Amino acid sequence: MDITLDGDVVRAGQRARERFYDSRGYGRVRGGELDLAPVEAAHLLYRGDVEGVDGMDFRELLTSTAVSEVEFFVYKDLRDRGFYLTPAREGWVEDPDGVDFVVYPRGQGPWDDAIAHRVRVVGERDGLPAASLGDCVLSVVDEESEITYLDTGRPEVAGTSDPSVPATAGDLLAERAICWEPPAALYERAFYGQRLDEEAVQLSLVEAAYLAREGHLSLDGGAEAVVERGHDVEGERFDRRLTVYTALRESGVVPKTGFKFGADFRTYADAESVENLGHSERLVRVLPTEYVFEPRDLALDVRLAHGVRKTMVFALTDGADVEWVAVERLTP
């Protein structure tokens, strides 16, 4: 069988189409013949289904510049799991931007319309812009060529909690505020702060800033004093956290500190009262919009969230709008 490398495409003939596309979903049909991506040709060489590509055997093709080894490892793994998949190339699949493979449901292939996963391939040391995640499966190939699959998406953030409470007063301390005689609903119904005693409630700076801005909390210096104190404590990060806290509350979600989980917040979508709080569903980390992950740090966050039965969500903000990205472990 005559298989040749032409730039970044491996050209095959009509026999290849019948043998590899029609029966096993390799390549793209062009004028009755078959084009293969180099990674597909490498897999066929690896399996022994073809003898060579332009005289190169599997070892020579894999070590050439034509094939990315991390893409090959992911392609092989997904094929081993029973999936047909197509390299995401312009003209081969719809909307190839940002992904490396389109994976079809088991039992289906490129001749069907359904897509199971859009897969992006990275090595464990590759920089990964946070804003580039969402609506794809991230396949991370580590230094031992093991693969971790992470499903990324853009979640809806919504809950049923009412963020409003009766007005109250308090004092601003070094890193928190205290309301000495707040309405019971502040803590018991809206779950702001923590009890200091049977009456007083202590608020975090981000809670105090939000309540003061909304006109629910009066203290010396008003909201500006709380925000200034927040800047003293954690710099511009406070602005990002306050933006995300505000977005969560306005969406009907109750955010509480996520410190013990290594996050900014843990969230409750349907908090009726302190006595009927339930289990927090998500951990939220607040990051700058231009943040770049190291994949190992991303995997660590997701592993921790999974271990405590929560979903890891990253809130990306420059201090104005918020983009939400959820990441979970996936076994294809």
Buried (B, 14 or more C-beta within 10 A) or exposed (E): EEBBBEEEBBBBBEEBBEBBBBEEBBBBBEEEBBBBBBBBBBBBBBEEBBEBBBEBEBEBBBEBEBBBBBBBBBBBBBBEEEBBBBBBBEEBBEEBEEBBBBBBEEEBBBEEEEBBBBBBBBBBEBEBEBBBBBEBBBBBBBEEBEBBBBBBBEEEBEBEBEBEBEEBEBEBEEEBBBBEEBBEBBBBBBBBBBEEEEEBBBBBBBBBBBBBBBEBBBBEEBBEBBBBBBBEEBEEBBBBBBBBBBBBBEBBBBBBBBEEBEBBBBBBBBBEEEEEBEEBBBBBBBBBBEBEBEBEEBBEBBEBBEEEEBBBBBBBBBEEEBBBBBBBBBEB
